[in-house]
Amino acid sequence: PCPNPSPSSAHTPRPAYPRLALAHRMAAAPAAIAGPSGDSERDLSASAVSLEALGAVESSGDGLERKEPSVATILTSFENSFDKYGALSTPLYQTATFKQPSATVNGAYDYTRSGNPTRDVLQSLMAKLEKADQAFCFTSGMASLAAVTHLLQAGQEIVAGEDIYGGSDRLLSQVVPRNGIVVKRVDTTKINDVTAAIGPLTRLVWLESPTNPRQQITDIKKISEIAHSHGALVLVDNSIMSPVLSWPIELGAEIL
């Protein structure tokens, strides 16, 4: 997915990468049902988008108004047609293996490690909430972030914020460099510093907004534009805001 390092690729057009949501706190999703208070005066900044942004009215031609569903609606009425009984609470398939149609024909699922209907429903829901093309579930947040670092090759660079979650900080400072990947740390609240750090070998820009722990705000949209001009991907750890309050993909990020 990542081009080989080449100084000549600094300003080439960025390939169209899929937008991915990495669901790493599966138990947290139901807590998002409550949503924000619906305050119409909510500030819409480049780092956070309120639910009011979903309320654009469309003309349906039949005299009825159409609105994009709210987060609460998505969470309570997502697709689970695989369950023939129509359970409102998605069944938990806690099996390792599945019965197959025959010895020579495979069904939709064979082994839970490679596919499971419960996990597929969760991934589909997370992708819809985050406005992503696809979502993948991991057993932990650090597992998902570690997987992203393997998109890079030795000699390529990650530009990351100075103020980020402690686990991410240790991953980038103690683990990733062992694979020959260069990690540059900058104050992401200063656009000039970010611009100076991103170069022809940069393949990933790693952001948080608000940052953990100092709650600093990063201009995701502006930094995404800078990263894309160099052919780099943008990752945003959206753990604090969640898809209830912020959609970094709409601001230019490819990976959440």
N, C-alpha and C positions, 0 to 999 in steps of 0.2 A: 504493500500500500504506500510505502514511502520511497520516493525517488532516490537514486544513489547520489551521494554528495558531489556537487559540481558547482564551482564558482559561477559558471555561465548561466546557472538556473536561477539566479537571484531574483530576477524580475519577469520570469516566464509566467504565462497564465496558469492559475491554480487548477489542478484536475478537480472534477466534480466528485467529491467523496460523499459516501452516505453519512447521514447524521445519526449518531448513536447515543442512546441513553443507557448507562450502566446502572442497573438497579441493584444497589448493594445494601439497602436497609429495608428489606421487604416488609417488616412489621410496621414500618412507619407510614405506609400508604393509607390505611384506614383513618389515621389521625388527621388526614388532610380534608376529610369530608366537611368539617365545619367551615373552612374557608375564611376569608377576611370579612370584616364587618360590612362591606359594601359602601364605604364612605366615598361619596362622589368627588370629594376634594383630594383624593389620594394622589400623591405626586407620581408622575410617570417619568422616570429617569432612564438613562441608557443602561443602568445596571439592574433595574427591576421593573416589571410590568404588572400592573394590577389586574384584577379580574374584570374591571370595567372595559378593558381593551377587547374582551371577548364579546361585548354586547352590541356589536355593529349589526344594525337591522338590515336585512336583505328583502327585496321584493320578490315574492314567489309567483306573482302573476295570477294567483287565485284569491286575492284580497286578504291573505293571511300574512302576518309578519314572521320571518324566519330569523332566529338568532342562533349563533354558535352555542352549543351547550356549555354550561358552566362546569367547573371542576367537580362540584358536588353531583351534578347530573351524570357526568362521565363515570364517577366512582360507583354510583348506585345502579347504573343501567348499562354496564359494558357487556360486550358480546361473550356469551358462554354457551353457544348453540351445540357444542360437542356433547353436552350433558342432555341425554334424551328425555330426562325427567323435568328439565327446566328449573332446577334448583336455583333459588335466588342467591344462595351462598355457594360459591364455587366449591365443588367437591375436592377433597385432598386425596390425590392418588399416591398412596405411600407404598408402592410396589416397585420391586427392582425390575421385574420382567413382565411382558404382556403376551397373551396368547396370540398366535399367528394364524392366518387363514389356512395355510398348509405348509408343508415342508419346503416348498419352492416359492411361495408367495409371501412377501412381508406386508404387515399391516402398517398403519400410520405410526405406531410406536412399537419398539421392541425391547429397549433397555432404557431405564430412567436416566442413566448418565448421558445418553445422547438425545433424549427427548421425553417429555412428560406433559400431559395435557394441562395439569395445574400450573406448571411453570410457563407453558406457552401462553395461557390466559394472562398471567401476571406480566409477562414480557410485552404482550400486546397492549395491555392497559398502560404500562409505564411509557411505552413509545407514544401512545396517544396523549397522555398527560404532558409529556415533555415536548410534544410536537416533533418527534424524531421519526426517522424512517424505520428504525428497528431498535429493539432493546435486548440486552442480555443480562441475565441474573447471575450474581456471584455470591459466594458464601460470606464474603466480607468486603468492606469498602477498599481495603488495601489490596485484596486480590484483584479487584477490577482495575485499580490504578496501576498495579504492577503489570497487568496484561497490556495496558496501553503503552507502557514503556518499550514493549517488545516490537512495536511498530517501527522503532528506530534501529539503525545499524551503527556499528562502531564508527566513530569519527563524526557522526551527526550530533546536533545540539538540541538541548531543551532550554528554553528561557522560562524561568518560573519566578513567582513572587517571593520576596524575602519573608513576608508574613503569611504563612500557610499552616494548615493543620500539622501537628507534631509528627504523626505517622507519615504523612507525605514528605515532610521535611527530612526525616531520617531515610526514607526510601531514596530521595533524590541526592542526598549528601553521602550516604554510606553504601548503598546497594547499586544504584544505576551506574555510577562511574566505573565499577568493576567490569562492566560490559563494554568499556571503551567509549561510552557516550559522554559528551561534555555537557555539564549543567551550569548555566549562568543564572545567577540570582539578582533580581532587581526590585526596586520599589515600583510596583505596578500602578501606583497612583500618579506617577510622574511619566507622562507620555514620552517626553524626550529621552528619558533613561531607557524606556522599553524600546524605542526606535533605534537607539544606539546599540542595544544588545542583540537585536535580531539581525542575522546576517545570512549569507548564501548557504550556510550549512545548517541553519535552524530548520527543524522539521516539526517542532511542537512547542506551542506557547501554553503554559500551564497557569491558570488563573483561579482566584477565588474572589467573590464579591457578594456580601461583605467577607472580608478576610477573617480567618480564625488564628489568633484570638482577638486582634485589635479592632475588628469591625471596620476596616478601611474599605472605601468604595472604589472600585475599579471601573473604568470606562470600557466595558466589554466590546461595545460596537466599534469604537475607534481602534482599539488594539487588534481586533479581528481584521479590520481593513489593512492594518500595517502588516500583520502576519501573512495574510493572503497574498499581499503584493510580493512576498518572498516565497510563496509556495508552501507555507507552513500551515499545519493544522492548529486549531485552538481547542483546548480542553478547559472546561469550567467545572469546578467542584461546586455543585449546586445544593449541597447538603443543608445549609442554613436556610436558604430561601424556599427550597422545594418548588415543584411546579405549581403550587398554589399561588406563589407570589412572583415568580420570575421564570422566564423562558429564554435562557441564553442562546438557544438555537436560533431564535428570531433576531438575535443581535449579532449573529455571525459565527457562533461556535459550532463545531462539528461533533464534539464528544462531551458528554456530561457524566 
